[in-house]
Amino acid sequence: MRYSIVLHKDPGSDYGVTVPDLPGCFTSGETVKDALTQAVEAIECYLEGLLLDSEPIPTPKNIAFHQNDPDYADGVWETVSVDLSALNR
């Protein structure tokens, strides 16, 4: 599954990552590469929690769906792949 993420960075800080399709799912990394790796881990943890609670996994929306949201106006968009088969069910 591919999730859209938005990267944001303030001067003197790490790269922050928000996952718009998963409310409250966010992380950070010192570099862009690290932030992308941390994003996959955060999404996996979030989805594992949903599975443990027998909640449905939200269907990810594409970047175009979120781009006009003012909360993400200053961010840089990426997508990351998450392998659902690797999650504990």
Order of alpha helices (4+ residues) and beta strands (2+ residues): beta-beta-beta-alpha-alpha-beta
